[in-house]
Amino acid sequence: MNRGKNIVTAALAATVSALALTAAGFAAPAQATPSGTAAAAAAAGVDCDGWVHNNNPDHGIAGCSNDTGRTITFRAEIVCGRAPDVSGQWVTLAPGQYGESSGVCAFYSSGVGRVGWTIQ
């Protein structure tokens, strides 16, 4: 009787583990969103987009165009699955300029989950 319970318990544990691994494999596509209160004020006239590098799923990039009449500073904010989130370098753009900021998640990450940016 104990052997039957052990088999059922082992099968249940294997099923739960397989479902957890399957769910982890379906990461949401990277989304680009501005963050912070300064972003709301500075976002008018700043056009940003975020994406994951084609050849490296751990590399997130944010690119911004400054269509305002003043200098802005921004950086990428990368959400990393199963690893600490990272921030890219600060990039300063004069009016009319385009620039990119990027960051790479740790090697043990499950990849970039979202790419956002902070504008100052």
Disulfide bonds with the S-S distance in Angstrom:
Cys48-Cys64 1.93
Cys80-Cys105 2.00
